[in-house]
Amino acid sequence: MRVVVVGATGNVGTSVVSALVADQNVTSVLGLARRRPDWRPAKTTWRTVDVTTGDLASHFAGADAVVHLAWLFQPTRDPATTWRTNVLGSSRVFEAVAGQHVPVLVYASSVGAYSSGPKDRPVGEDWPTDGWPGAAYGREKAYVERLLDIFERDNPATQVVRLRPGFVFKREAATEQRRLFGGPLVPQRLVRSALIPFVPDTPGLRFQAVHADDIGEAYRLAVTRPVPGAFNVAADPVIDPPVLAELLGARLVPVSGWALRSAAAAAWHLRLVPASPGLVDLVLRMPVMDVTRARAELGWQPRHTAVDALRELLEGLRASAGMDTPPLSPETGGPARLREVATGAGTWP
């Protein structure tokens, strides 16, 4: 089986490649990325390509499956750039899959594609995927879901799988996630247990997480098994303020959603952090997902709890952990994070 992974060098991509090359039924993996990595996994060939301009068809020719992971979280201050990569780039990927008659397409959707939903009961894959319009991430994930609806209608012979994970963490991705969401001013020592004074006890602050290696296994199963459709993917337990407080050794302090968003907005407008305040709204509104289908039909079982995944992230932040790929390398931000500071929080893709 020949598999092409688009966006193969990031947090999820490296775990997907690792899971695929460990499968004896996968004979080769072609990893596509904007920048060539130094990482050299077995059975893997690298090619540099930009999904917005590159020749995708020639790379997809003869593939048994295409896994589409490429996604820009930044620059949050230039939504036209993220739209061009995330939406128009995805459209080009789907067109190339159709043009080359690739039998299987697996797409990285997200809990962020879902419309606002309940936090006190889980929702299934039939929950509306209209996103949260106040966040570019939610708008773009929802729009790509509509593109896939059209693709499925027009290409019934292609098996289409949409994986909708919660937050994905692993130790090696910690530096990248600090750079994307925390910015250059977040000190490593601040994330040490007992050094964060409090956790905001905010209504709606409940989210799901999964270890990147476990989501990599979910993608492997989606590629190798005849299981079309959407799958929610997350580990237990649901992360809420009491869980965060216990993990960080911090106390809970009641904070309203309005106050939390206002603080995020102030930091973003002052260019102190790259994550837009719309992401706070998105997290407070996204539903809790029912993952029964992934376990029963995909055969997926996580090896790590959500707390394990989050703990790895914190350990990775303290150690400035990374991998030999441009998105995950601690060197990407430059010495002492100077490149991040020079380009401005929220402006650097």
C-alpha positions as CSV (number, residue, x, y, z in Angstrom):
1,M,0.0,0.0,0.0
2,R,1.4,3.4,-1.0
3,V,0.2,6.3,1.2
4,V,0.8,10.0,0.6
5,V,0.7,12.2,3.7
6,V,0.1,15.9,3.0
7,G,1.5,18.0,5.9
8,A,3.6,15.2,7.3
9,T,6.1,17.1,9.5
10,G,4.0,18.6,12.2
11,N,2.5,17.4,15.5
12,V,0.0,15.0,14.0
13,G,1.9,14.4,10.7
14,T,5.0,12.9,12.4
15,S,2.9,10.5,14.5
16,V,0.8,9.5,11.4
17,V,4.0,8.7,9.4
18,S,5.4,6.7,12.4
19,A,2.2,4.7,12.7
20,L,2.0,4.0,8.9
21,V,5.6,2.9,8.5
22,A,5.2,0.4,11.4
23,D,2.3,-1.2,9.5
24,Q,3.6,-4.2,7.4
25,N,0.8,-3.6,4.8
26,V,2.1,-0.1,4.1
27,T,5.0,-0.5,1.6
28,S,5.9,3.2,1.2
29,V,5.0,6.7,2.5
30,L,5.4,9.9,0.5
31,G,5.6,12.8,2.9
32,L,4.7,16.2,1.5
33,A,5.6,19.4,3.3
34,R,6.6,23.0,2.6
35,R,10.0,22.5,4.1
36,R,12.1,19.3,3.9
37,P,12.8,17.7,7.3
38,D,16.0,16.1,8.6
39,W,13.9,13.3,10.1
40,R,14.4,10.0,8.2
41,P,11.8,7.4,9.1
42,A,11.9,4.0,7.3
43,K,9.9,3.5,4.0
44,T,9.5,7.3,3.7
45,T,10.4,9.7,0.9
46,W,10.1,13.4,1.2
47,R,9.0,16.0,-1.3
48,T,8.6,19.7,-0.8
49,V,5.3,21.2,-2.1
50,D,2.9,24.0,-1.1
51,V,-0.7,23.0,-1.3
52,T,-1.7,26.4,-2.6
53,T,0.6,26.4,-5.6
54,G,2.3,23.0,-6.0
55,D,1.8,20.2,-8.4
56,L,-0.2,17.7,-6.3
57,A,-1.4,15.4,-9.0
58,S,2.0,14.0,-9.9
59,H,2.6,13.1,-6.2
60,F,-0.9,11.5,-5.9
61,A,-0.5,9.4,-9.1
62,G,-0.7,5.7,-8.2
63,A,-1.4,6.3,-4.5
64,D,-3.7,3.9,-2.6
65,A,-4.5,6.6,0.0
66,V,-4.0,10.3,0.6
67,V,-4.0,11.7,4.2
68,H,-4.6,15.4,4.2
69,L,-3.2,17.1,7.4
70,A,-1.8,20.4,6.1
71,W,-3.1,23.3,8.1
72,L,-1.9,26.8,9.1
73,F,-2.8,28.1,12.6
74,Q,-0.9,31.3,12.0
75,P,-0.9,34.1,11.1
76,T,-4.0,35.0,13.1
77,R,-3.6,38.6,12.0
78,D,-3.9,37.7,8.4
79,P,-6.9,35.5,7.9
80,A,-6.6,35.7,4.1
81,T,-3.4,33.7,4.4
82,T,-4.8,31.0,6.5
83,W,-7.9,30.8,4.3
84,R,-5.8,30.4,1.2
85,T,-3.9,27.5,2.7
86,N,-6.6,25.8,4.7
87,V,-9.6,26.2,2.5
88,L,-8.2,26.8,-1.1
89,G,-5.3,24.4,-0.4
90,S,-7.7,21.7,0.8
91,S,-9.8,22.2,-2.3
92,R,-6.7,21.7,-4.5
93,V,-5.9,18.5,-2.6
94,F,-9.4,17.1,-3.1
95,E,-9.4,18.0,-6.8
96,A,-6.1,16.2,-7.2
97,V,-7.4,13.1,-5.4
98,A,-10.4,13.0,-7.7
99,G,-8.3,13.6,-10.8
100,Q,-5.9,10.7,-9.9
101,H,-8.8,8.4,-8.7
102,V,-7.2,7.8,-5.4
103,P,-9.3,5.1,-3.6
104,V,-9.0,6.5,-0.1
105,L,-9.0,10.1,1.3
106,V,-8.5,10.7,5.0
107,Y,-9.0,14.3,6.1
108,A,-8.0,15.9,9.4
109,S,-11.2,17.6,10.6
110,S,-11.5,18.7,14.2
111,V,-13.8,19.2,17.2
112,G,-13.4,22.8,16.1
113,A,-15.6,22.1,13.1
114,Y,-18.6,21.5,15.3
115,S,-21.3,24.1,16.0
116,S,-21.7,25.2,19.6
117,G,-22.9,22.3,21.7
118,P,-23.4,20.9,25.2
119,K,-20.7,20.3,27.8
120,D,-22.8,18.0,30.0
121,R,-23.5,15.2,27.5
122,P,-21.5,14.0,24.5
123,V,-22.6,14.5,20.9
124,G,-22.1,12.1,18.0
125,E,-20.7,12.7,14.6
126,D,-24.2,13.9,13.4
127,W,-23.9,17.1,15.4
128,P,-23.9,20.1,13.0
129,T,-20.5,21.1,11.7
130,D,-21.0,24.8,11.2
131,G,-18.1,25.8,13.4
132,W,-17.9,29.0,15.5
133,P,-17.9,32.0,13.1
134,G,-15.9,34.2,15.5
135,A,-12.8,32.1,15.1
136,A,-11.0,31.7,11.8
137,Y,-10.1,28.1,12.8
138,G,-13.8,27.2,13.2
139,R,-14.9,28.9,10.1
140,E,-12.3,27.2,8.0
141,K,-12.8,23.8,9.4
142,A,-16.5,24.1,8.8
143,Y,-16.1,25.3,5.3
144,V,-13.8,22.4,4.4
145,E,-16.4,20.0,5.7
146,R,-18.8,21.5,3.1
147,L,-16.1,21.0,0.4
148,L,-15.9,17.3,1.5
149,D,-19.7,17.0,1.2
150,I,-19.4,18.0,-2.4
151,F,-16.4,15.8,-3.0
152,E,-18.3,12.7,-1.6
153,R,-21.3,13.5,-3.8
154,D,-19.2,13.8,-6.9
155,N,-16.8,10.9,-6.2
156,P,-18.8,8.0,-4.7
157,A,-16.0,5.5,-5.5
158,T,-13.6,7.2,-3.1
159,Q,-13.7,6.2,0.5
160,V,-13.7,9.4,2.5
161,V,-12.9,9.4,6.2
162,R,-13.0,12.5,8.4
163,L,-11.3,12.3,11.8
164,R,-12.4,14.9,14.3
165,P,-10.0,14.8,17.2
166,G,-9.9,16.9,20.3
167,F,-6.7,18.8,21.3
168,V,-3.6,16.8,20.2
169,F,-0.5,16.8,22.4
170,K,2.8,15.1,22.6
171,R,6.2,16.0,24.2
172,E,7.9,16.5,20.8
173,A,5.4,19.1,19.7
174,A,5.6,21.3,22.8
175,T,7.9,23.9,21.4
176,E,5.7,24.3,18.3
177,Q,2.5,24.6,20.3
178,R,4.1,27.2,22.6
179,R,5.2,29.1,19.5
180,L,1.8,28.9,17.9
181,F,-0.4,29.7,20.9
182,G,1.7,31.1,23.7
183,G,4.2,33.1,21.8
184,P,7.8,34.1,22.4
185,L,7.2,35.7,25.8
186,V,6.0,32.6,27.6
187,P,8.8,31.6,30.0
188,Q,9.6,27.9,30.3
189,R,9.7,27.9,34.1
190,L,6.1,29.3,34.2
191,V,4.7,25.9,33.2
192,R,6.3,24.1,36.2
193,S,3.9,22.6,38.6
194,A,3.2,24.9,41.6
195,L,4.5,28.0,39.8
196,I,1.1,28.8,38.1
197,P,-0.8,30.5,40.9
198,F,-4.4,29.6,39.7
199,V,-6.5,28.0,37.1
200,P,-9.6,30.0,35.9
201,D,-12.8,28.1,36.9
202,T,-14.7,29.3,33.9
203,P,-18.1,27.9,32.9
204,G,-17.7,26.0,29.7
205,L,-14.0,25.5,30.1
206,R,-14.1,21.8,29.3
207,F,-12.3,20.2,26.4
208,Q,-11.0,16.8,25.2
209,A,-7.5,15.8,24.4
210,V,-5.7,12.9,22.8
211,H,-2.0,11.9,22.5
212,A,-0.5,12.4,19.1
213,D,0.7,8.8,18.9
214,D,-2.9,7.6,19.5
215,I,-4.3,9.9,16.8
216,G,-1.6,8.6,14.5
217,E,-2.9,5.1,15.1
218,A,-6.4,6.3,14.4
219,Y,-5.2,7.6,11.0
220,R,-3.5,4.3,10.3
221,L,-6.7,2.4,10.9
222,A,-8.7,4.9,8.8
223,V,-6.2,4.3,5.9
224,T,-6.1,0.5,6.1
225,R,-9.7,-0.4,7.0
226,P,-12.9,-0.1,4.9
227,V,-14.6,2.4,7.3
228,P,-15.9,5.6,5.6
229,G,-17.5,8.5,7.4
230,A,-16.7,10.7,10.4
231,F,-15.1,9.7,13.6
232,N,-14.7,11.6,16.9
233,V,-11.4,10.8,18.5
234,A,-10.5,11.7,22.1
235,A,-9.3,10.1,25.2
236,D,-10.7,10.2,28.7
237,P,-11.1,12.1,30.9
238,V,-12.6,15.4,29.7
239,I,-10.2,18.1,30.8
240,D,-11.9,20.7,33.0
241,P,-10.6,23.3,35.6
242,P,-10.4,20.8,38.5
243,V,-8.3,18.4,36.4
244,L,-6.0,21.3,35.3
245,A,-5.7,22.6,38.9
246,E,-4.7,19.1,40.1
247,L,-2.2,18.6,37.3
248,L,-0.6,22.1,37.9
249,G,-0.8,22.1,41.6
250,A,-2.8,25.3,41.4
251,R,-6.0,26.6,43.0
252,L,-9.2,27.4,41.3
253,V,-10.4,30.9,41.0
254,P,-13.8,31.8,39.5
255,V,-13.4,33.7,36.3
256,S,-16.3,34.5,33.9
257,G,-16.1,33.7,30.2
258,W,-16.3,37.4,29.4
259,A,-13.3,38.2,31.7
260,L,-11.3,35.3,30.2
261,R,-11.9,36.4,26.7
262,S,-11.2,40.1,27.5
263,A,-7.8,39.1,28.9
264,A,-7.0,37.1,25.8
265,A,-8.2,39.9,23.6
266,A,-6.0,42.5,25.4
267,A,-2.9,40.3,25.1
268,W,-3.6,39.6,21.4
269,H,-4.1,43.3,20.6
270,L,-1.0,44.2,22.5
271,R,0.8,41.5,20.4
272,L,1.9,39.6,23.4
273,V,0.4,36.3,22.3
274,P,-0.3,34.9,18.8
275,A,-3.6,33.1,19.7
276,S,-6.6,35.1,18.8
277,P,-9.4,35.7,21.4
278,G,-11.8,33.9,19.0
279,L,-10.1,30.7,20.1
280,V,-11.3,31.3,23.6
281,D,-14.9,31.6,22.4
282,L,-14.4,28.5,20.3
283,V,-13.2,26.4,23.3
284,L,-15.9,27.6,25.6
285,R,-18.6,26.7,23.0
286,M,-17.3,23.5,21.4
287,P,-19.2,20.4,22.5
288,V,-18.0,17.3,24.3
289,M,-17.7,14.5,21.7
290,D,-19.0,10.9,21.9
291,V,-16.1,8.6,20.7
292,T,-18.1,5.4,20.7
293,R,-18.0,5.0,16.9
294,A,-14.2,5.3,16.7
295,R,-13.9,2.5,19.3
296,A,-16.6,0.2,17.9
297,E,-16.2,0.6,14.1
298,L,-12.6,1.9,13.7
299,G,-11.3,-0.4,16.4
300,W,-9.4,2.4,18.0
301,Q,-8.2,2.3,21.6
302,P,-6.0,5.0,23.1
303,R,-2.9,4.0,25.0
304,H,-2.7,7.3,26.8
305,T,-5.2,9.2,28.9
306,A,-6.0,12.8,28.1
307,V,-4.1,13.8,31.3
308,D,-1.1,11.8,30.1
309,A,-1.1,13.7,26.9
310,L,-1.4,17.1,28.6
311,R,1.3,16.1,31.1
312,E,3.6,15.3,28.2
313,L,3.0,18.7,26.7
314,L,4.0,20.4,30.0
315,E,7.1,18.3,30.3
316,G,8.0,19.1,26.7
317,L,7.6,22.8,27.4
318,R,10.0,22.7,30.3
319,A,12.5,20.8,28.2
320,S,12.0,22.8,25.0
321,A,11.4,19.4,23.3
322,G,11.1,19.0,19.6
323,M,12.0,16.9,16.5
324,D,14.1,17.2,13.4
325,T,11.3,18.8,11.3
326,P,10.9,22.5,10.6
327,P,7.5,22.8,12.5
328,L,8.7,20.9,15.6
329,S,12.3,22.0,15.8
330,P,13.2,24.3,18.7
331,E,15.6,26.1,16.3
332,T,12.7,27.3,14.1
333,G,12.0,30.3,16.4
334,G,15.6,31.3,16.2
335,P,18.2,31.9,19.0
336,A,16.4,33.1,22.2
337,R,13.2,33.2,20.2
338,L,14.4,36.3,18.4
339,R,12.9,35.3,15.1
340,E,9.5,35.0,16.7
341,V,9.9,38.4,18.4
342,A,11.1,40.1,15.2
343,T,8.2,38.8,13.1
344,G,5.6,39.6,15.8
345,A,3.2,37.4,17.7
346,G,0.4,36.2,15.5
347,T,2.0,37.3,12.2
348,W,4.4,34.5,11.4
349,P,3.0,31.4,9.6
